[in-house]
């Protein structure tokens, strides 16, 4: 694991510590999670742009019709067995 170091103003640092305390996690864990979420958001924006530049072809779109079929079998009558 690599260590990152950066500066924030005191008010933001206090808010980070407050949220970490409130959530019962270390401040580092809260910041790692925030960085991970931000990186995922940025990557998803790049993915969306790539999809717009190169939309699905006919073969790839054919699979979407399968999603409309619903479940392969109806298991609702088994609900009583679980309970």
Secondary structure, DSSP 4 states (H G I P E B T S, - for coil): ---------HHHHHHHHHHHHHHTS-HHHHHHHHHHHHHHHHHHHHHHHHHHHS---HHHHHTHHHHTT--SS--GGGHHHH-
